[in-house]
Amino acid sequence: MNSKNLKQTILLLFGLILLVTFGCNKKLDTTVSSTEASTNMWQSYDDARNGLVAIYGLSRAALADNNGHWLYGDLRKGDFVATSSGNYLDAIIKNELNKGFPQIKKLTNWRRFYAAIDACNTFIENAQRCKADLRYSDLNCTVDIAQAHMLRSFLYFYMVRIWGDVPLITKATKNGETIQVARAPQEQVMDYCIRELRQYKDSLPTEYGGDDKSKLNYDGNYYGQAWSSWGNAFWGYYQCLGLLAQMYAWTGDYAAVLTATTEIFNNATAARTGLISYSNSRGYLAGRNSIFYSNGVKGNLCYQMISFPYNMTNRESGPSGVGHIESLTLASPYMVRAKPDIYVPRDTIARWFHYFGDVRHPYQSEFGNYEEIYFSNYFGSIPVFTKFKNIETGSSNFPIFGSCIPIFRWEDNLLLMAEANYALGDMRAAFDRLNDVREPRNSPGFFYGRISAVRPGFTLQPTEASMEGGILYNIFRERRVELAGEGSWWYDQIRYNRLARNNAEFNKLLDEGGIYWPIDQDIIDKNPLIEQNSYWKR
């Protein structure tokens, strides 16, 4: 892709995002047509490329809007505390989602997700027309359509975790027509998504712009760029497996979880990813050039298996910092403000760790002082969560953030394997996978000692603290620390409590549908087929 075409693609994407952001009010009751087929579209290789970039961009925008990825995934009953009591962030943390804050109202509206879904539907129905341009090959078209199916399935899965039952729309809208569709049971939606991913996974390469290890043998540049440029910007075979693993875990099919995660585990080279080693932990897990920066490529690996990156080479960033956790968690000296919007209290940080030698711990015994790994200002009244601080400074000190929206990585896969092993009764395998993550963080393992990566020849023995609560608790405790700030903790709590059933308050949320968000009243008013989630009728 030459510089001119790249700029045209970015401008198109930007325009589509603006259309979704500002043009939804007069569109559809359940969906917004953002990429309607026109006489000037779907005729060429360039149209296909632009349409593909657009569906990724609209999907990213759906998660980025109002920082929804973190407000949905990290705040409710989580470790973060709002610095201002009584505001909308505080209400979300306390699961008071019926408070009348405009920010919460925006989060209860699913239109931006249906805008992205409509774009996927439109691409699926029209991409074949672009083969009139001989540069757009059958294989290129097959791969691109498979990606559109995968993204659509991901968006539905994402919505199911937020609202439960949702309308299932698989056809593109025409000319902004109003359609009214009832909510489909979430079991039906999840079954559809899983079938879609299983059907299309073999139409996806293992990487884009490089040495494809799939049956497709789709080698060489992809839309004019090599893998080092794309990284995980486009999702392929192993990204599809990662999504399947997450979906199976949500539905409780742990045998299928183990099958998907094991295939990823056995094919790290083909997946171009792997475990973050002890020696790389400090630099890769946190800092200005961590694995969360831009497309996540480090040398020959992309440690972020699935994410929505912001390409800083192209000066991409969410508007006013929206779509980056830094806009919620950073403060001076990283930003020009005295305190962040949310933070993790010091007593909570202390509960995260069972060993001060853990490389993620604020105190670094190797250096004999407190280092800025996950946190800075540790002894201040408000510790600053600095795991994410991917910043480029623009004019007038306006911060330009470069972190991605993280979805799935190798350590996530290992801990899902441990969860599946536990659910299936294979405790030793569960110990192994948990310890695979703990040992390179210099953290005592579970049940048996592991040779330390920090001190050759030394065995890091489990301790009473590192085993407290049992294996299931420790698997999710490790997710809580390793994946902190990556937008998964609320969904992890749901899965943990479905398995453990030892928390009466959370059991009530599970049994009464309180784990879901309310639906914006505007959606209900415009579509009589939509009914409010029962928990929020009270």
Disulfide bonds with the S-S distance in Angstrom:
none
